[in-house]
């Protein structure tokens, strides 16, 4: 009987310890939805990163028809509504109200996006792909 209770308790503990895996979303290159993970700015010889606030998710979306959507929480890119790709690794956001320069970007495995903003110090926005 002790053996039965031991197996029962062990089974319950094992099953309750299992963590549900987060679904991995793979975007088609730049096309898709992205949620900000962290942002960084280089100051002089060093730099600092700030994790995104999960209570205020910053979400951007690149559509195939060159439409760009940024939600209300987005700080840096919310003034833009379209984009065009330049040379395969640069984005021009339109209308160019704030910055008239192109932004460099790189996508890793369709799951991670880095946008390098044209700052003197060196600025970066890092995103993960979402549904």
C-alpha positions as CSV (number, residue, x, y, z in Angstrom):
1,X,0.0,0.0,0.0
2,X,2.9,2.4,0.8
3,X,4.2,1.7,-2.7
4,X,0.9,2.7,-4.2
5,X,0.8,6.0,-2.3
6,X,4.4,6.7,-3.3
7,X,3.7,6.2,-7.0
8,X,0.5,8.3,-6.7
9,X,2.3,11.2,-5.1
10,X,5.3,10.9,-7.4
11,X,3.0,11.0,-10.5
12,X,1.1,14.0,-9.2
13,X,4.3,15.9,-8.5
14,X,5.8,15.0,-11.9
15,X,2.6,16.1,-13.8
16,X,2.3,19.3,-11.8
17,X,5.9,20.3,-12.4
18,X,5.5,20.1,-16.1
19,X,5.4,23.6,-17.6
20,X,3.4,24.3,-20.7
21,X,5.8,25.2,-23.6
22,X,5.3,28.6,-25.2
23,X,4.3,28.2,-28.8
24,X,7.0,29.4,-31.2
25,X,5.8,31.6,-34.0
26,X,7.9,31.8,-37.1
27,X,7.4,34.9,-39.3
28,X,8.0,35.1,-43.0
29,X,11.2,37.3,-42.8
30,X,10.1,40.7,-41.7
31,X,6.4,40.1,-42.5
32,X,4.4,39.4,-39.4
33,X,3.7,40.6,-35.8
34,X,6.5,41.4,-33.4
35,X,6.6,42.2,-29.7
36,X,9.3,44.3,-28.1
37,X,11.6,42.4,-25.8
38,X,14.1,45.0,-24.9
39,X,15.6,48.3,-26.2
40,X,19.2,49.5,-25.9
41,X,21.1,52.7,-26.3
42,X,24.9,53.1,-26.5
43,X,26.3,56.0,-24.4
44,X,29.9,56.7,-25.1
45,X,32.0,53.6,-24.6
46,X,29.2,51.5,-23.1
47,X,25.6,50.9,-23.4
48,X,22.5,49.9,-21.5
49,X,19.5,47.8,-22.2
50,X,16.0,48.1,-20.8
51,X,13.6,45.1,-20.8
52,X,10.2,45.8,-22.2
53,X,7.3,46.3,-19.8
54,X,5.0,43.2,-20.1
55,X,2.1,45.2,-18.7
56,X,2.3,47.5,-21.7
57,X,3.3,45.3,-24.7
58,X,4.8,47.2,-27.6
59,X,3.6,45.4,-30.8
60,X,4.5,46.2,-34.4
61,X,3.3,44.5,-37.6
62,X,4.8,44.5,-41.1
63,X,2.2,43.5,-43.7
64,X,3.0,42.2,-47.3
65,X,1.3,45.3,-48.8
66,X,3.9,47.6,-47.1
67,X,1.5,48.6,-44.4
68,X,3.1,49.2,-41.0
69,X,1.0,49.0,-37.8
70,X,2.2,50.0,-34.3
71,X,0.0,49.7,-31.2
72,X,-0.7,52.5,-28.8
73,X,2.1,51.4,-26.4
74,X,4.8,51.6,-29.0
75,X,7.2,54.4,-28.1
76,X,9.7,54.7,-31.0
77,X,7.9,53.7,-34.2
78,X,4.2,54.8,-33.7
79,X,4.3,57.8,-36.1
80,X,4.8,55.6,-39.2
81,X,2.1,53.7,-41.2
82,X,4.0,52.3,-44.2
83,X,7.4,51.0,-45.0
84,X,9.7,50.1,-47.9
85,X,12.6,47.7,-48.0
86,X,16.0,49.1,-49.2
87,X,18.9,46.7,-50.2
88,X,17.4,43.7,-48.3
89,X,18.7,44.8,-44.9
90,X,17.3,48.4,-44.5
91,X,13.8,49.8,-43.8
92,X,12.5,53.2,-44.8
93,X,9.5,54.1,-42.6
94,X,7.0,56.5,-44.0
95,X,5.9,59.2,-43.6
96,X,9.4,60.3,-42.6
97,X,8.1,62.8,-40.0
98,X,10.8,62.2,-37.4
99,X,13.9,60.5,-38.9
100,X,14.6,60.8,-42.6
101,X,17.2,58.0,-42.5
102,X,16.9,54.3,-43.2
103,X,16.8,51.8,-40.3
104,X,19.0,48.7,-40.6
105,X,17.4,45.4,-39.5
106,X,18.1,41.7,-39.2
107,X,15.8,38.7,-38.7
108,X,17.0,35.5,-37.1
109,X,15.1,32.3,-38.0
110,X,11.8,34.3,-38.4
111,X,11.5,34.4,-34.6
112,X,13.7,37.4,-33.6
113,X,14.0,40.9,-35.1
114,X,16.6,43.6,-34.4
115,X,16.0,47.1,-35.6
116,X,19.0,49.5,-35.5
117,X,17.8,53.0,-35.3
118,X,19.9,55.9,-36.7
119,X,21.1,57.3,-33.4
120,X,24.5,59.0,-32.8
121,X,25.0,56.7,-29.7
122,X,23.7,53.5,-31.4
123,X,20.2,52.4,-30.6
124,X,18.6,49.0,-31.0
125,X,15.1,47.6,-30.6
126,X,14.8,43.8,-30.1
127,X,11.5,41.9,-30.9
128,X,10.2,38.4,-30.7
129,X,7.7,37.0,-33.2
130,X,4.1,36.6,-32.0
131,X,0.7,35.5,-33.4
